């Protein structure tokens, strides 16, 4: 029987600027503190392969865990945040708010292809792995695992970790670290 693989999807820590103002903002002081705490919570599970979105906020979050595990971070553009049009913060923000309230079935082909690429990337993981990524990426995976077509089906906060188990191409949500619940509670 095939062994289930656990994928720990961690949302990046808090940035110094909002996504509406700066598309690739760095972590602020609070964010670095969150990333350090999340790294300490996940440290007992590793070292595991550690992947990150190429966006600065995700890389900086992953760096804290990489330091504890003395490992490298694999940067993968397929787990970057949903591609938004343009560079104007207001236009991007308005587009994103409309998109977040939608269903994948109603998205254009490019966005559905982006989601399929995210799901293919996570589905291809063959060993327990931590992936530091973004709000919509995590929602896309959870939506697929729970057969929920909404673009946003739950609300992970900064450094919350969603644990997905996959076996034979099937994704299952097995736990979350939300509201201060330690990752150790998910070791099950």
Secondary structure, DSSP 8 states (H G I E B T S, - for coil): ----EEEEEEE---BSS-TTT-TT--B-HHHHHHHHHHHHHHHTT-S-EEEE-SSHHHHHHHHHHHHHHT---EE-GGGS----S-S-HHHHHHHHHHHHTSBGGGS-HHHHHHHHHHHHHHHT--S-EEEEE-HHHHHHHHHHHTT--BS-S----TT-EEEEEEETTEEEEEEEE-TT--GGGG--
